[in-house]
Amino acid sequence: MTTKAVLEVRDLNVRYNTSAGPIHAVSEVSFDVFGDEVFGIAGESGCGKSTLIRALLRLLSPNGICESAVISFKGHDLRTMPDREFRKDILWREISLVPQSAMNSLNPVYRVGAQIVEAIRAHRRCTRATARERVAELFDVVGLQADLMDSYPHEFSGGMRQRAMIAMALALDPALIIMDEPTTGLDVLVQERILRRIRKIRDAIASSIILITHDIAVIAEMCDRIAVMYGGRFMEQARSLDLFESPHHPYTLGLKNAFPSIHAVGAELISIPGFPPGLIGPQTSCPFEPRCPFRIERCATETPQPVTITEQHEIRCFRSAEAESLRELAKSKATWHCSN
């Protein structure tokens, strides 16, 4: 990992205008992605992970509005870049996407190789033969045989289609690859093969990766740094080892309790009671307050601002100074299921 940021995002806000009122799907999100690193974004369904990525790639639905102080990619201001220029010079060429449910993203009536050839030739001047040679190279990188280029998507298994989409994302050697739930819907053995392949790809290329998932095990295995997202906000950001060895935010503590550990085989897993927050209207409290066993009075009336714990470790919590004692209390099931 290099110390130079490839992507810088500051104060990103996304809202959807609906008949029931504005839904604040992403609020005050700031982060960096450095060169040759895997940055993970973890959180339960509906917390805003996919909306965040759609905002960066200008793929929001018509009722979505994105506002940000800074979105800088390799020195380019993506907020002011004309849409035509963004699609020509940035999208796919510099930033590519492996979308959620990627194994269902291929056009069923086109051969798989032809779809990747089309993506290459849309952004790079080359002959069809040259593009096919590139596809053959990519198939080798993701562990597919070159002669499968002329197969249709229905002739691929789910894991093979997932790898084909990863090959498409790698086609133009982008500086940043965004993978949105790359193992969702795959069985455990196929997930492991996909993750193993992603690790090999990471060793072979210089691209940075944003890995989005609700699966803590995947995040722990793959990422250099992790952001934990809840209610549209980043509640905690840290290096992976710091996050798992000394989590500070109550939500992170709750996630850790629900994650089986090889160091405590057979230990009871503790769930977080309650439901994710509704995000309609102004947010004037900590989004985790209704479910938090450590909440205090101000949590219901104020929104916590980021607090720096150590270098690259930041949380949003009014009780950040008490993390060590909260960590011990969080290990008890009674803490979570008697206080809510």
N, C-alpha and C positions, 0 to 999 in steps of 0.2 A: 504493500500500500504506500502511495506517495502522499506527501503532506499538502499537495496542491489540489484544491477542490475542482472537480469537473463540473458539478452542479451545485449552485447556491440558491436556496429558497429562504425568503424572509417574510414572515407575517402573511402567509397564504390563507385566504378566506374564500370559501365556496358556499353559495346558497342556491337553493332551488325555489323559485316562486311558484306557489301552489294556491289553490282556492282556499285552503285552510290557513294560509299564511306562509311566510318564508321559512324554509327548512335550512338551518345552518349546519350543513353536512361536514364542513371542515372549518376550523377556527384557529387563527393565530399559529399556524404551523410553520416552524423554521427548522431547517436542517441543511447539512452539506453532504455531498457524496464525493469521496476522494478517489484519486486515480488508483485503479487496480484493487478495489475493495468490493466486498459484498455488504451492502447496507440492508438490513432487514427491517420490515415494518410488520409488527405483530398486533393482533387485536381480534376480537370476536366479530362475527358477521354484523354488518350495519354500522361499524364504527367510523367509516369514512375512508378506508384504505383505497378502494378502487376509484372513488370520486377524486381523491388526491391525484392519482395517476392520470385520470382522464383530463383533469384541469391542466396538468403539465403538458399533455400532448394535444390540447385543444380538441378533445373528443367529447366534451360535455353535451348533454341534450339541450335543445333550444331554450328551455326554461332555467338553465344553469348559468350562474353569473360568477366569474372568477375575479378576485381582487387580490393584489399582492404588492408589497413594497419592492421586492426583488425576486426575479426568476432569471438567473444568469447561468448560461451553459457555455463553458469554455470561453468566457469573456463576452458572449453575445447576449444582449438583453432580449429575452424571449417575449417579454410583455409588449414591446413596441415593434417587433419584427412583423412585417406584412405577412398575411396568411399564405399567399402564394410562395413567398420566399421560404417560409417555415416548412411548408410541405415539400418543397423542392430540395432544400439544403440541409434540413435538420431531421425531419421525420423519416425514419427508416435508414437514412444514410448515416446519421450521427446518433440518433436515439431510436432504438427498435423496441418492439413490444411482443412478448409472448402472452396473449390475452387469457383471461379467465375462461375455463372450459375450452382451452386451446385445441383439444383433440376433436372438437366439433366445429372448428373455425375454417376448415378447408372446404372449398367449393366441391360438392359431391360429384359434379358432372365434368370436372377437369382433372386431368392426370396430375398427380402430386408434383412431379418435377416441373411440369409446365407452369404451375402456379408460382414456384420459386423463380423460374426463369423470367416470368413476367415481372416479378418484383425487382429483380436485378436490372432488367433492361429499362424499367421505368425511371431508374435513378442513375444509371451508368451507361455510357455509350459502348456497346459491344455487340458482337454477332450472337446469334442464337447458339451457335456451336460453342463459342467461348463461355456463354452463360451456362450451358449444359455441363461443360467441364467443371465450372465452379460448383454446380449443384452436386456433381459426383464427389468433389472434395468435401463438401459440407456433409453429405451423407456419411462419408467415412468418419468425419469428426464426431458425429452424433451416434455412430454405431449402426448405420443402416447400409445395406448392400446397394451399390450404385445402380444395379439393374432394376431396383424398385422404383426408380424415377418414373417409369412409364405405367405404374399401377395407379388405380383410382383409390380415393380415401377409404371406400368401404372394404377394400382388400387389405387394409392395414388394421392391426390391433390398436387398442386405445393408446398403449405406450408407444407404438410406432408413430401414430399420428402426432403425439406430443413431441416426439423427437424431431419429426418433420417440421413442426412449427418452430422449434428451437433452431433448426437448420436455417429456416427462412429468416429468423431474427439475426442470425450471424452473417447473412449473405453479403452485406456491404461493409463488414468489419466496423460496426458502430463503436463509438467510445463508451456508450451507456446502453445496457440491455435491461429492460424492465420485465420482470417475470411475475405475473399476477396469478397467484395460487397455481403454480405449475404442476402440482401433484394431486390436486383435487379430483376426486372421482376415479382414481386409480387404486388398485389393490396394493397391499403393503409391499409385496415383492416387486411389482412394477415401479412403485414409488422409489424404492431403494435403487433400482437400476437407473431411473431418471436422475436421482440425486448424485449417484456415482458418476454418471456421464457429465452432469453439470460441473462437478469438481474437476474432472479431467479437462473439460473445455476451459474452465477458469485458469488452469495451469498452462494451457496452450496459447491463450490470447491475453491481450493487455486491457481488455474492456472492463469497465466497472459494471456492477450488477445491483439493481434494486430488487430485492426478493420480498414479495408480499404474501403473507400467509396467516391463517389463524392457528396453524400447527406449531406449537412451541418446540417440538422435537426437531422439526425441519430447520427452524430459525437457529436453534442451538448448534446444530451440526454444520450449518453452511455459512454463517455470517460473522464478519469482523466486528461490526457494530449493530446495535439494535435500537429501534424506537418502539415503544409500547403505546398504542393508540387506543383511546376510549372517548366516546361521545364527541368525535370530530377533532380531538386535541391529542397532541403528543404528551402523555403523562410522565414518561421517563425515557431518556436516551442515555446510552452508555456503551462502552465496549462490551462485547458478549460475556467475557469472563467476569467483569465487574457486575453486570446485570444479574447473573445467576449466582454469584458468590455473595454479593452484598446489595440486594435490591433495596430501594428506599421507599418507593411509592406503594401505598396499600393495595392498589390494583395489581401491581406486579407481584406483590407478596401473595395475593389470592391466586394469580395464575400459576405461580410456582407450586402452591399447595395442590393444584389440580394436575400437576405434571408428574408422572411416575418416575422415580429415581432408582438407578441400579445400586445406590448406596443405602437405600431403605426398602428393599424388596419386601412386599407384603404389607407395607404401611398403608393405612387408609387414606384415600384421596379426599380432599376437602373442597367442596364446590362453593362458589360465590352465590349466595341467595339473591333473589331479585331479578330485575330485568334491565336491559340497557335503557338509557334516557330517551325521551322524546326530544327532538331537536327543533320543534316549531317555535318560532318567536325568539326574542332576545335571551341569551344565556347569561344569567347573573349569579351563578353559583358554580361550585365544583361539580362537574357532571357525574362524578362517582359518589357524591355525598349521600344519596338515598341508600346505597348499598354498602357504604363504608362503616366498619365497626369502630373506626377511630375518629369519626367525624366530631368536630367541635362546632360551636354556634356560628362562627364566621364562615364556615364552609357552605352554609345555606344562603349566605347573603353576598359573598364575594367570590370572584374567580381567581384562583391562585396564579401568580406569575412565575415564570421560570426561575429556579434557584440552582446555581452552579455548586455541585458537590466537590468534584475534582475535574481535572481536564477531561473534556468530552463526556462528562457525566452530569446530566441536568434533569431536574424533576419539577413538577408542579404540585406542591403540597405545603400546607401551612405547618405541618408537623415534621418537616424534613430533619430538624435537629434531633428528633427523638427516634430516628430510624432503628437504632440498635435495639431499644426496648420494644418497639412495635414489631420488629422481626421475631422476637421471642413469643410475644402474645399471638402473633398470626399463625403460629404452628399448632395452636389449639382449635379444635373443631368448635368448642363452646364459644370462642371469640366471634366466630362468624355466624353461628346459628342461634345465638341467644340475644344478640344485640340488634337484630334486624327484624 
